[in-house]
Amino acid sequence: MDEIKRSYSREELYELVWSMPMQKLATRFGISDRGLAKTCAKHLVPVPPRGYWAKLEAGHNVKKTKLRGTVSRDLHSVYIGQSQSQLSERSRQAVAAAKLQRAAEARTRKDLPPAETSKQSPTIETPGPIPHRFIAALVAQLLDAEPNKEGIIHAPGVAVHEHSRDRAIVVLHNLALACESRNVRLESNEKTLVFISDESSTAISLTEERRRPKHQPTPEEFEEYRRLKAKRDKERARDTWTFGRIEPWPEFDIVYTGKLTLAYANGWGRGMRQSWSDGKTKPLETIVGRFVDGIKLVLVAAAEELRIATEKRQRREALADRRGLAEKRENREDERLSFLLSIARSRREAEDLRTTIALIPKMDSLPAEYQRMIEWAQRRLAELEVKSSVEAIQAHLVEHNLYPDPDELFDPEGDPPPKANYWDD
């Protein structure tokens, strides 16, 4: 089956969505109609309103919304489909290999007896008084950190409630062990916790889930509320109006649930997993190895994406340089032609002057004005002969570098293609 086209310009997408119902078009791309509508909205492409196709089928006159132009280059090209489809071949192979490895591990656990399966479960190591060297400085900062008014303690890359301080240290210690066993490192600086692999490095974070349930007032708070309400009612009876919230309790409570999350902090994912959290049966400490494997995979894909982007940028720069050379060659051709035409004009003028001077009557005495004209013509002829001499022409050619050898404007690939549109670099 042929691969469906997924890259379009805004104009092409506009024609598509106005040629058939969104649900039918979305099915062709293997996505939901809501997902296709979001893609159109992101790229400022109008879509048919509700009931458009029914009215059109019934023979009513329906209005087609015009596509407005946009100056943003990011909106000009549209990709439709699952984000992982945009990965390079190398990245897709890495994703597939990781999935196969995980499936093999799952089959192994399923085939083992219960006793052996429990042996295969990841062990949780407590750091004791001396944590792993990767996080020793970070742990010292966590132990010294003072909680804020919500009870949160902060350290580079870490933000958890003070009640989760000890557990956060255990998670970081096991994360450091998982990194060391996979030949990657953890480092902390003044602001972030950094994950470093052979491909690249990135900031990671350890955070705790924060919820805001609606506050349930206590009897004492209700009593205070009734007192404040009665006071305001009396003021309003005296025509003194005040506004604002008088409930003496917060609208929401801040609750930290103890659920910890490790996340890749840079936001680039291309459809790949970016965070790992406590599960119903598996705490975060037992899946730090998966987190490390996942982040390594993300960094491989990011490095590949950077390589592709760098190659594209280099090709654009090379093409821009070639177009710059082509423009200089064109300007030089104009200058060459202009100079050659000026030589031709000078020589024609010199020839006309020689003929004119030769036809002057041979008289001992000419009128004064006539004589001065002849003298001027002779001076002009001398100037033109000097101007069109080999020496003068050679000096001009050298000064303006019109015929250099070697030619610094030579392009071995020939003239580059012209720009097709404004966005064509």
N, C-alpha and C positions, 0 to 999 in steps of 0.2 A: 504494500500500500504506500502511495506517495506521501512524503512528509508535507503536512499542510503549512502554507506560508504563515508566519507569525509576526513578521516585521512589516510595518506600514508607515506611511506618512499620515499626518493629520487629515489631509484631503482624501486619501484612500479610505481611511477608517470612516470618515464622514459619509462617503458614498456607500460603504458597506452597510452601516447601521440604518440608512434610509432606504435600503433596497429590500430588506426582509425583516420580519419581527425579531426582536432582540433574543427571545428564547431560542428560536431556531438557529440564529447566527451563533449564539453562545454554545449550543450543542456541537456545532462544527469544530469549535476550538477546544472542546472538552472542559469548559468552565461553566459556572452558573451565570444566568442572565444578570444577577446582581453584581457579580464580579466584573462582567463586561461593562455594565453601567458605571461602575467605579473607575474603570480604566478610561472611559470616555470623559467622565467628569474631571479626572486628573489632567487630561490633555485638552480640556476646554472644547470638547467636541459635543455639540448638541445632539440629543436623541429624540425620537418621535415621542410625543406625549401619550398618556393613557387614552385608548380608544381611537388612535390614529388609523390603525390598519382596518378596524371595523368600519369606520366612516369611509375610508378609501374604497373598501370592497362594496359598500352600499352605494357608491357613485357620488358621494358628497365631495364638494370642493374642500380640500384640506391644504393648509399652509405649511410649507417646508421651512423650518428655521435655517437662516443663513449661517454659514461657518465664518466666524470672525477671525481676522488675522491675529497673530501674536508675534512679538519680537523675541520671545524666549526660545533659545535654541534647544533647551531641554525638552520642550513640548513638541518639537517638530517630528521626532521619531517616536513611534509607538511599538511596544512589544506586547503581544497578547499571548498569555499562557502561563503555566506554572513557572515560578521564578527559578527553580532548579534547572529548567531547560536552558537558561542562559549561561550555565557554567561551561567552562572549557572541557574538552575531552579528558584531560588529566584529572580535573576536579571530579567529574562524574565517575571516573574509574575509582577514585579514592572513596567516594561515597558508597559505591557498590561494594567495594572490598570491605568497608566497615560494616555494612549491613550483613554480608555473608559471614563475617567473623562473629557478629552478635548472634546470628541464627544458629551457627555451629555451637556456640557456647550454650544456647538455650536447649538445643537437642541433647548435648552432653549432660546437662543438669537433669533433663527429663528422663534419660536412660539410666541414670545412677540410682541406686537404692537410697531411701531417705537418709540413712546414717552417713553415706558417702556424700550425698548432696549437701548436707550441713557442713561437711568438711570443706566443700568447694566455696562456701559463702565467704566473702571478703571479711577479714578480721579487722577489728577496730583497735588501734594501738593508742594508749594514753601516753601523753608526752612526759609525764613525770616532772621533776624539777628542771630538767634540761630539754627544751623542745628542739626540734630539728634546726640545723644551722641555717636553713633557708629563711626561717621565720623567727629566729631567736630575737632579733631587734623588734620585730612587729609585736611579738608576744609581750615583750617588756613594755611597749607603749600601751597595749591593751590593759595590762595589769595596773598601770599608773593612770589610765584615763579616768576622768571625772564625768559622771553622767550629767546630761542637761536636764531641763525641767521635765521632759518626758521620760527620763531614765535611760536615754540613749548614750552609749559610749562610742567614740569615734577613734579610728586609727587609719593609716593609709589603706584605702580599699575596703575598710570594714566599718559597718554601722549596725550594731545590734543592741538590744536591751541589756542592761547590766545583769539581769537574771540569766542571760544566755552567754555571759562572758566565758565561763569555763568550757562550755560546749563549743563555742566558736574557736577556742584554742585547740580543742581536740580535732575539729574539722580541718583547721589550717595545718596541724601537725600531720594528719593523714594525707592531706593534699600534697604537702611537701614530699612525703615518702613516695606517693604515686608519681610525682614529677621526677624524682631522682631515679626511680626504676625505669622511666621511659626516656631518660637522657634529655630532660628539659629542666629549667630552673625557675625558681621563684625569687624575686627581689622586691624589696619595698623601698620607696624613696619618700620624700617629704609629703607627697600627695596621694600616691597610688600604689597598688600592689601589681607588679608586672610579671606576666607569664612570658618566658623567653624560650623559643625553640630554634632549631636550625633555620627554619624558613623566615621567621619574623618574631616580633614581640607585640604584646598587647596588654592593656590594663584589664584586670579582672576585679570583681567585687564580691564580698560576702555580706549579705543583708538579711534582715529579719522582716517577716510579713507584718504589715501594719494595717489594722482595720479600724473603722469608725462606726461602731454601732450607735444607734440612737440612745441617748441617755435616759435611764429610768429614774425618775425623781424619788428621793427618799421622803418619808413622812415629814421630817424637819424642813426639807426644801419646799414641800407643798404648803406647810404652815407659813413659811416666810413669803411664799408667792401670794397666799390669800391676804396677808397683811399689806403687801405692796399694792395689790389690786384694789383693796378697800381704800387705801390712801389715795390712789390715782382717781378712783371714782368720786371721792369727796372733792378733789381738786377740780374735776370736770364739772361737778355740780355748781361750783363757784365760778364756772366759766374760765377756768385755768387749764389749758390743754397742754399736755405733754405726750410725746410719742416715743416709740422705741420699745425694745424688748424688756420686759420686767421680770421674766423668769430668772430666778437666782441660780440656775444650773446651766451647764453647757448644753448646747443642742446635741452634740455628739461626744462620746467618750473615745479616747485613743487607747487601743488595745494592741499590744504586741503578742502575737500568738505563739512564739517560739519556733515557728517554721522558718528554717534557714534556706537561703538560695545562693548558689554560686552562679555568677553570670559573666559572660564576655561583654565588656563594657563599651566597645567601640561602635556597636550598632550595625556592623556589616555582617550579613548572614547569608544572603542569596537563598533563602528558603531552608537553611540548615539550622539545627537546634542551637540556641545561644545561652540557655540557662538550665540548671539542674537544681531541684528542690527536694526537701523531705517528702517522701511518699507515705502512703498508708501503712506499708509494711517495711519499707526500706528507708532508714534514715540517711541523711546526706553523707555521713561519714563512710558509708558502705559503697557509695557510687562515685567517689572522687576520681577513681580510675577512669570511669566513663567520661567524666567531665574533662579530664586531661586529654583523652583520645579525641573527644569531640572538638575541643579547642584547637588541637593540632590539625585536625581536618579543616576547620575553618581557616586557619592560618595558611595551610597549603593552597586552599582555594583563593584566599585573598592575595597571596603571593603570585599565583597564576594570573589572577585578574590584573594585578599591577604590571606584570610582565607584558600582558596583551595591551594594556593601556599605554605602556611606555613605547612599545613597538608602533602603535597607531600614532602616538605623538611624534615619534621620530620620522615616520613616513610623512606626516603632515608637514613637519618642519623641512624635510628634504624637498618635498614638492613645492613648498613656499619659496625655498632658496632657488629652485630651478625656474619658477615663475619670475622671481626677481631677476635672474640672469637673462631670461627671455625678454623681459621688459627693457633691460639695459641694452641688449643686442638690437632691439627694435629702435630704441632712441639713437644708437650709434649708426644704424643704417640711415636714419633720417638725416643725421649730421653729415655722413659721407656724401649722400646725394646732394644736400644743400651746398657743400663745399665744391663738389664737382660742377654743379650748375653755376656757381659763382665764378669758377675758372673759365667756363665756357663763355659766360657773359663778358668777362674782362677781355678775353681774346677776340671776341667778335667786335667789341667796342674799339680795341686797339687796331684791328684790321680796318674798320671804318674810318678811324682817324688817319691812318696812313694814306688811305685812298683820298681822303679829303685834302690832306696836306699836299699830296702829290699833284692834285689838280689845281692848286693855287696858281694864278697867272704869274709868269716870270716878269716882274716889273722892278725897275730900280727904286721906285718909291711907291709905297702903298699908303692908303689913308691910315691915319694913326689908330683909329678904332679897329680897323681890319687887321693891322699889324699886331695889335695887342691880342686879338682873338687867336691869331695864328701862333703866337708865342705861348698862349695858355694851352692850346691844343697840343703843342709839342711837349710841354711839361706834363700834361695829362697822359700823353702817349708813353713818356718815359716812366711815369708811375705805374701804368698798367703793365708795361714790359717787365718791370721789376717784380710786380705782384704775381705775374704768371710765369716767372722764371722757375727753373727746376729747384734752385736753392730755396726760394721762398715757399714753394709748395712742400718741399721736404721738411722744412722747419715747422710748418703748420701741422703736417701729419704727425711729426714726432711730438709736438707740444700737446696736441689733443688726443694722441694715442689712438688714431683711427684704424690702423692696420698693424696691431702688435703681433709678435711672434716670439714665444707661444701666446695664444689668445686666452686670457684669463676668463673670458665670457663663454668659452666653448663648452657645450653640453654634449657629452658622448651619447646620451640617450635621445638627443634631438629635442625638439620643442615639446614642452609639457602640455597636457590637455588643458583647455580653458576651463574656468570655473563655471559649473552648471547653474549654480544659484548662490544666494548670499551665504548659506551655511557650508558650501563646498570649500573646504580648506585645501 
